[in-house]
Amino acid sequence: MIAQKFEYLVPSSLGDAVNLLQKHAGRAKVLAGGHSLIPMMKLRLAAPEVLIDIGRIPELAYIKEDSGKIRIGALTTHHAIETSDVIRKRLSAVADAAGLIGDVQVRNRGTIGGNVCVSDPTNHFPPLLVALDATFTIRGATGERTVSAGEFFLGVYMTAVGEGELLTKINVPASSGAGDGYAGLTIGAHGTYIVNSAATVSGDAARVAIGCVAASPVRATAMEERLAGGDYSETAVRASADGLGSSLDPPSDVHGSADFRRHLAEISAVRAVLQAAGRRR
């Protein structure tokens, strides 16, 4: 099957892109790497009248450290994230996740902005960015606004980016002394996840988020509270995850039953926290 007829527009600047999104609001889709949108268009699951290709806007592709945060432009590719010295040093789990996405071709074209804006519950980055307490900068006709990761992911294929708006960057705290971790089970070697977990550990505080068990990432708050004393021994971390699975209501599908996902959630959460604790600087 081939895509339906559409108008193809290529803005050369961020301002042009926002203007085009405003002009064609309700009729347009944004094309970044294209690894999600193009297959959906070919299957006619998506049929935009206008396709706005933002791939030639250089100001949206960068990685830089600024005021204790790592700022990642929305068009930054998975390969650039995977191989960035700054990311590897300051946000190891982000580099790890990027390196697990698809194959070399996918990582060279796919972007972090596209990954999060699709808001597929099985994608790599959503639970990680929730655990890292990231914020998302969104630009529209009236200027910029920033939302937290917890507010950004609204549901399956739903985010806080509204009609006529564009995600421009992701801001991730890079606290001195913190560690991060990422674990889960994929469909095949480089597929999407059946369940994935992410964690950050800083001093006596931990943040843990679980993916693929609901429409958007779920914070493991009870586990976080049990870890508040700062004991990250394997025994303590395993004990903190007791009951995590039973608190979740994941779906069942061809890749795994709800009970299997509950089991994977506990295992992957423990592994993510232990990895994060081991990476503390």
Summary of the structure (lengths in Angstrom):
residues: 281
radius of gyration: 18.8
end to end distance: 51.5
largest distance: 58.6
contacts: 962
relative contact order: 0.12
helix: 36%
strand: 27%
